[in-house]
Amino acid sequence: MLVVSSPNIPGYRITKVFGLVRGNTVRARHIGRDILAAFRNLVGGEVSEYRKLMAESREQSLDQMVEEARELGANAIISVRLATSMIAQGMAEILVYGTAVCAEPEGAH
């Protein structure tokens, strides 16, 4: 499945629009990761425990969005956006959304 942030795909033409598709994940912090992050905060540097947690959450959200698009019969998603928000202390939501479409290579019939 093609997934792009642009409103079009170079070399392809949009033949059908299925509409909005989305995926989201809500993650809570983990006490073990909090302890490691607190130590990193003392010495500085990247908090890789949280980076990994957020990367996993983004991938899970993307997978949900792609599955929703497949169920509609789409083979591409355009205009993809990603948003994050805190929904409670220690909890973050990652939302990814875009437009599910059918895209054919230009010149294909």
N, C-alpha and C positions, 0 to 999 in steps of 0.2 A: 504494500500500500504506500502510495506517495503521500507524504505529510510535509507541507510547506507553510511558511509564515506569510508568503506573498499571496496576493489575490488571484494570481494566475501561475501557470507552470509553463516555462519556456519550452516550445516544441510540442505542446499539447493544446487541444481545444476542449473546452468544457461543453459536454453534450447534454448533461442533466444535472440539476441541483436538487439534492435531497433535503438540505436544510441543516440546522444547527445540530452538532453532536458535541458531547462533553464527557469528561471523566474527572472525578475528584477523589481526593484522599485526605483524611484527617488523621494526623499523627500526634501522639502525646510524647513528651520527653520521657526518657528512661532514666531511672535513678543511677544506674551504673554509668551511663553516658554523662549524666550531670556531674558525677564525681570527677570523671576524667576531664571534662570540660573545665571544671573549676580549677584543677591543677594547671591546665594549659593557660587559663586566664592569668594565673600568677606569673608565668614565665613568658607569655606572649606566643604568638604564632597561630596557625590555622587550627581550627577545632574540627579535625577530620571526622570525629564521631558524628557530629551534626551534619557535616557536608554529606557523608554517606547516607544518613537517614533521609535527608532532603532529596538526594539523587534517587534513592529507591522509591520515594513517594512520587517524584515526577514521572518515573518510568511506569509505575502502577497506574497513574492517572492517564498517561498517554495510551497505555494498553487498553484501558477501559474505553477511551474515546474511539480508538481504532476498531475495537470490537463492535461498538454501537454503529459505526459507519458501515462495517461489513454486513451487519444484520439488515441495514437499509438497502444493500446492493451497491454501495459506493466502492470505487477503487482508488480514491484519492480524497485528501482533506486539505482545503486551502484556508488561508487567512487564520492560521493557528495562533492562538494567544495563550499565555500562561499567567495566572495570577496567584498570589499567596496572601493569606490573611491570618491573623491571630484570632481564634474564636473563643478562647478561654486562656487563663494563665497556664502556660506550658503546653498548649495545643495549637497546632497550625493546620490550616487547610491549604491544599494545593488544588487549583482548578485549572484544567486545560480545556479549551474549546475551539471549534473551527466549523467550517462549512463542508459537509460531505457532498462530494460530486462524483460524476462519472467523467473521466478525462480520457480522450483518445489521442494517440500521436497524430500530429498534423499530417494530412495526406492519406491517412487510413480511412477506409470506408466500411 
